[in-house]
Amino acid sequence: MTATVTHLWRLLKWGRTLARHGALTGIERDPLTPPAVRRLVRIARIGARVPTQPAYADAFESIGPAAVKLGQALATRPDLVGEEAARDLFRLQDALPPVPFAEIRLAVEQALGKPIEALFSRFDEKAVGAASIAQVHRAVTTEGRAVAVKVLRPGVEEDFARALSTYEWAAAQAEALGGEIARLRPRLVIATFRQWTMRELDLRREAASASELAECMIAEPGFVVPEIDWSRTARRVMTLQWIDGIKLSDRAALIAAGHDTQALAARLVRGFLRQAIAEGFFHADMHQGNLFALPNGDLAAIDFGIMGRIDRQARVWLAEILYGLITGNYRRVAEIHFEAGYVPPHHNLAEFTTALRAVGEPIRGLAVKDISIGQMLDGLFGITRDFDMPTQPHLLLLQKTMVMVEGVATALDPDINMWETASPFVREWLRSELGPEAAIADRLLTDFRTLAGLPDLVRRIERRFPAEGAAPPPPPLREVQVVRIGGGWRYAAVAMAAGAAGALAMWLA
């Protein structure tokens, strides 16, 4: 277990880097920031030249690869870091200098158990892309297929393990403060971040995600997921079909090649809705650099390290919420929030309905170019605070992806209306999921599961109330109060330790 002093030392070093980029200004000025945290922030910035305009993405890039990935995760939590910081963190490109090819060759050969020449007839030494976790090389298999080979950076697992342990420690300390920070559940944020990272550090899981998404998208023509070469894929290496296309970020090239940008935008929106609502499994990193227009007009996605998953009941609620906002049925949207448990039951349904109307009405019927996503999200997050709504990480990931998809679609077609594009799809899906046939099928399935669980229920009752002569159950354990150091002393100790570490850090800088 890493010592507390080690965690503090790492946090102070990272804190000073954040301070030099102005990335701690928002935390210090936020009236909801606990005094103890505000004091630590002030200590971290002692002697630092703080710029007037915070550069959040630059700060995370300066700290290192794990911080870049954390920054991407925090970009999905504007309720936690603020709208301005989240918007800036969205631009993290994850671009780093590539690892020398000699190390990449060794990594590929160790992972696949064969010399590169036995697997590929050509393997480009120059990387086509280098990110915090892995880099990609173009190659041709011995069978003549053009492929992309993704290789983990040597030593990246150890770097992430060290950073994650400190992130978890810091999140636990912050959540112990209670109040607004506890409602935002930072420990759950880091736990979700760990899940993302573990998936990305095992390229077999990313390959499996791509394969699963390809199966899900069979029903959506025109949305392509590259095929995985499983014989050349292992934990540290993934080989997949090479995509020859134009990135959606290059609108001029798309137009020059004769692509219908309006059709691409509509295809992107429908593809996302198919994933998120119909399948419950969606690509959660659909920025312009990960999306390509193919010569035949199809849309292709790459990079499946971050995927989102939503169960069927949550998808039904989400579809109803989206459809309610489209049609202006705010009463039903409010009822769903209460039924799903998103809003604590002590709040008033009518008041929540009015709050939703205040957010939804200004954007209904507008083209995307006329909608301020920042104002809309600010209104939604204001509602979560006013109605004591605990954050739902899976919904925030979906929301982040929806905003990202909306941004890409707007760049392709400035006049696209997300609500109008989404409405036919959502209406059709709701009809199939909430119609009488679906209701009867759900009821039969629920009753069957109840009947199947009866034998286990009887056995548990027998264990709880044993027959005469059976051994008595063990006595209940007595409650023992755990002795804890008072909060004030704890934060005073942390502040003193942080101050000493900060002074040492400045002396060494």
N, C-alpha and C positions, 0 to 999 in steps of 0.2 A: 504493500500500500504506500502510495506517495505521501511524503510528509507534508504537513500544513505549510511549513516554511517554504518548501519547494513550490507549492501552488501559489503562495503569495509572491514569491520572487518572479515566477512566470507572469502572473497577472500585472505586477508592477512594470515589468519590461514591456508587455503588450499595451498597458495603459499609457505609458509614456509615448509609445508610437502612435496610439490613437489620439493622444493630446496634441502631438505635433501636427497632426492633420486636422485638428479641430473637431474630431469625431466624438468628443465627450461633452461638447458644449450643450447639446440638447438634453443630455441626462442631468447636467448640473442645473439647467434652467427650468426643467420640468417641475411644476409645483407638486406633482404626485411622487417624485423621487424621495425615498426615505432619507432623513438627515444623515444617517450613518453612511449611506452610499454616496451622498453628495460630498461628505467630508473626504472620503477616499478618492473621489474624482479630483477634488482640489489638490490633494497630496500628489496625485499622479501627474498633474500638469505644472507643478512647481518648477520654474526655470525654463519651461517650454515656450517657444514662440507660437502662439495659437493663431492660425489664420482666421480671417473674418468669414470666409466661405468654407464650411466643412467639406472634406474630400473623403467620404466614407469608404468608397471602393478602393481608392489609393492606399488608405490606411490598412485595410485588410490584406491587400496585395503585398504590402511591405512586411507584414508579420510573417506570412508564409502560406504554404499550400493548404494546411488545415483551416487557417483563418479565411482563406478565399471561399472554401466550401461552406464554412459557417456563415459567411456573409451572404452567400446564395440562399441559405436556409432562412436567415433573418430577413431577406428581401420578401419573404412570404408573410412576415409578421409586422405590417405597419402599425398594428395596435400595440406592439411591444417596443419598436424602435422609432416610431414616428413615420409619417408619410414621406417627408423629405428624405430621410435616411433610406427608407425602403426603395424609393425611386432611384436614388443614386446607386444603391447596391445592385439594382437590376442590371447595371452596365458592366458588372464583373465579367470580363471575357476569359478569365482563367488562362491567359497566355503567358507562357514561361519559356525560357531557353530550353531547347531539346537536350536530352541526355546524349552523350557521344554514342555513335553507332556500335562501337565495340561492346559497350555494356548492354545495348539492346540485343545484339546478336547472341550474347551469352544468355540473357534472360529468356529469349525465344527458344533457344536450343535446350536449356534446362527444363523449361515448362513443357515442351512438346516431346522431349526425349530423342530428338533426331537433329542432324545438321540442317541448317537452313536450305542448303542446296538439294537435300532429299525431299523437301516439302514445297519449295518454290523455285520456279525457273527464273524468276526475277524478283528482287527485293530491293526497293529504293532505299539507299542509305539516308537520304534527306527526309526528315519527317514532314508530313503535310500539315500537322497540327500538334502542338504540345500544350498540355494542360497541367493542372496541379497534381492529378493522380496518374495520368497516363499520357502517352503520345501515340500518334497514328502514322503508319507508313503504308505506302501503296506497294502492292506486290502482284505477281501472277503465279498461280498455282502450277504444279507440274502437269495438271490436266488442261491448262490454258485459260482458266477463269480469272478475270480481274477481281482482286479483293482488296479490302482495307484490313490491315493488321494493327490491332490496338494492344499496346504493351504497357503494363504497370511500370512506373518509375521505381528503380531499385531503392529500397529502404523506406518507401512511402508508408508501409504499414506501421513501422515503429514510430515515425513522426506523428501519425494520426493517433496512435494509442496514447502517446504522452499528452498531446493536446486535449484529447477527449476526456482524460482523467481530470484535468484541470477545469475544463468546461463544466463537467458534472459537479465538481466540488463547488465552483463558484455559483452555479444555479441553485444548489441546495442551500447555500448561505443566503442567497437573495430571497428564495422562497420562504425561508424561516422568518423573514421580516414581516410576513403577513400583508394584509391590506391589498392595494392594487396590484402589487407584484405577485402575490399569491394567486390572485384571480387570473393573471396572465400565464400562470403555470410554466415558468422557465425550465423546470426540470423536465417537463414533458416535451418542451421545445428541443432540448438537448437529446432526449431519448429518441425523438423522431429523427434528429440529425444523425445520431449514431446508426439508426436503421438505414438511412440513405447511404451513409459512408460504408457500412459493412457490405451493402449490396454492390457498391461501386468498387470496393477492394477485392471482390471475387467476380471476375469477369464471366464466369460460368453463369452466375445469377443474372447479370446484365443480358447475356445471350438468351437465357431462358425467358426473360421479360420481353425481349424482341420477338422471340418465337410465339409467346402467348398473345402478344399484341397483333401479330400477323394473323393468327387464327381469329381473333376478335373482329378484325377489319375486313374479313372476306365479304361480309354483307355490305361493305361500303366501297363500291368500285371507284377507282381513281386515287385511292390512298395506298401507297406502297411502303412496305416495311422490308428492309434488306434481308436476304436469306442468310442464315448462319451456317458456316462451315464447321460442323461439330468435330470433324476429325482433326482440325487445326485449332481447336479451342481448349483452353485449360484455365486454371484459376488465375494465372497472371497474363494470359494471352487470349485474345478473342479475334477470330477471323470471320469476316462477313462480306457479303456482296458489295462490290464497288459501285457507288452511285454516280453516274455521269449526268449532271444537271446544273441548273443555275440557282444559286442561293436566292431565297426570297428577299434578302436584304438589298440585292442589286436590281432595283426596279427598272432602271434604264436598260440593262441587259435583257431583262424579261420582255420588255416592249420591243426591243430590237430583234429578238428572236421570234416575235410574233405571238407571244403568249397572251391569253385573255386574262388580264389581272383580276377582273371582276369575278370570273369563273373560279380562279384560284382562291380568291378570298372566300367565296361561298363554300367551296370544297373544304377549305381549312376549317371553317366554322362547323360544317356538318360532320367532318371527321372527328373533331373534338367532342361534339355532342354525342356521337355514336359511342365513343370511348367512355365518356364520363357518365352518361345517363343510361344508355342501353346496355353497356357491358360492365360498367363499374370498375374499369381498369384503364387508366389513362396515362399518356406520356405527359409528365409534369415539367418538362423543360423545352417547351415548343417555341423557342425564340427563333429569330430569322436565320441565324447561323446553322441551326439544326434542321432546316426545312429547305427542300430543293424542288424546283419545277423540272420535270423530265421532258425530253423532246416531244413526247406524244401528249403533253398537257397534264399528265398525272402529277400527283404531289407525293414526295417521298420524305420520310423522317429518319433521322439518325440519332445516336447517343441516347441509350435507354437506361442510363444509370439512375435517374430519378423518376420513379413511377408512383402514381397514386392509386388507391383502391378504396371503393365505397361499397358497403353492402346494399342489398336490394331495398330494404326498408328506407334507408337514408336516401337512396336514389329516388324513390317514390316521393319522399318529402321534398327533395330538391327540385324535382320536376314540377311538383305542385306549387312550390314557392316561385320558381321561375315563371310558370304559366300565370300565377296570380299577379306577379308584378307586371307581366306583359298586358294582362287584361284589366289591371287595376282592381283586382279582388283582394284588397288588403286585409279584410276580415279573415278570409280563408288562410292567407299567408300567416297572420298572427296566430290563428288556431293551430296551425302546423307546428309553429315554434313551441307552443305550450305542449302539444301532444308528444313532440320529440324530446321534451325535457330541456330544450335549449334555454328557455326562460323559466326561472324559478316560479313555482305556483302561487307565491304570495303576491305577485304583481297583477295588475288589472289588465284584462284582455283588451278592453276598449282603449285604454291609454296606449297600449303597445300598438294597436291598429293605427291610431292617429300618428304615432311616431314613424311607422313604416310609410304611411302616406306622405309624410313630410320629406322622406328620402326619395320615394318612387315617383311622385307626380312630376317633379321638375325634369325628369329624364324621359318620360314616356313619349314615344312618337318622334323623338329627335334623332337625327343622323348621328353616328358615332362621333364625327368631327365636331359636333356641337355639345357633346357631353363631357363634363369635367369629371374624369374618373377619380381624381384626388378629392373633389368635394363630395362625390358619392360615397367613397370609402370613409371619409372623415365623418359623414353622417351616420353610416352604419356602425362604425366603431364607437361613436358617441352613444348610440342606442345600446350597444353591449355594456358600456359602463353604466348608463342610467338604469338598466334593468338587470344588473348583476349577473350577466351572462358569462359563464366560464367559457374560455376559448375552446374551439373544436379544431385540433390540428389538421385532420383530414379535410375539413371544409376550407380551412385557410389555404391549404395547398391547392385545392381545386379553385379557389377564388383567385389565387396568384396566377394560376395557369390560364384562367378565363381572361384576366386582365392582359396577360401576355399575348394570348391568341387574338384578343380584340385589337391590340396594338399592331400586330402583324397584318391582320385583315384590313385595318384602316390604312396602313401604308400601301397596300395593294389597291384598295378601293376606298378613297376618302369618303364616299357617300354611302357606304354600306350601313345598314341598320341592323345591328345584332339582334334586336328583339324580333324584327320581321323575319329575318333569316332563321331564327331559332323556333319561332312559333309553330310552323307546320310540323317540324320534327317532334317537338315536345307534345303537341296535341295528339299526334298519331301514337306516340309511345304511351301517353297517359291512357288513351282509349284501350290499348291492348293490355295494359297493366292493371287498370282500375275498372274495366268493364265487367259485366255480369259473369262471363265465362271465367275470367281471372279470379273473381271473388269466390266462385264455387270451388275452383281448383285450390285456392289458398285454404279455404275452410276444410276441404277433404284432407289436404296435406297436414294441416295443424291437428285435426282430430286423429289422424293415423299416428302422428308422432306422440300424441298424448296417450293413446292406447299402448303403443310400443314401450312407453316409459313406465307403465303401471307395475310390472314385476319388480323393477328396480326401486320404485317408491315403496312397495310392500316390504322389501328387504331392509330398506333404511328405517322404516317404522319399527320393524322387529328388532333392529339393533338399538334403536332409541328406547323401546319399551320391551325388554327381554322377558321371556316366559319365566314362570316360577322356578326357582332353583338355579337359574343361570347366574353367572358371576355378575356382581353389581357393577355399575359404571364407575369409573374413577371419580373421586371428589373434584369439584370445581377448584381451579387454582385461585388463590387469594390475590387480590389486586395489590401490587407493590408500586409505590410512587417512585418514579425515576427522578433522581436528583439532577437538576440542570443548572448550569451557571446562568445567572441573570443576564438578560439581553444587554443591559447597559454596560456591564463589565466585559461581556464578550466583544462588543463592538469597540470598546475602548482599547482592549488588547489588540484587536485586529488593526485599529487605526495606528497604535504605537508601533506595531510590527511593520505595518505598511510604510509608516514614516521613516523608520530606520532603513528599510529596504530601498525606499525612494531616494534617500540621501546617498546611499551607497551606489545606487544606479546612476545618479547625477555625477558622482565622483568618478565612476568608471567610464562615463560617456565621453 
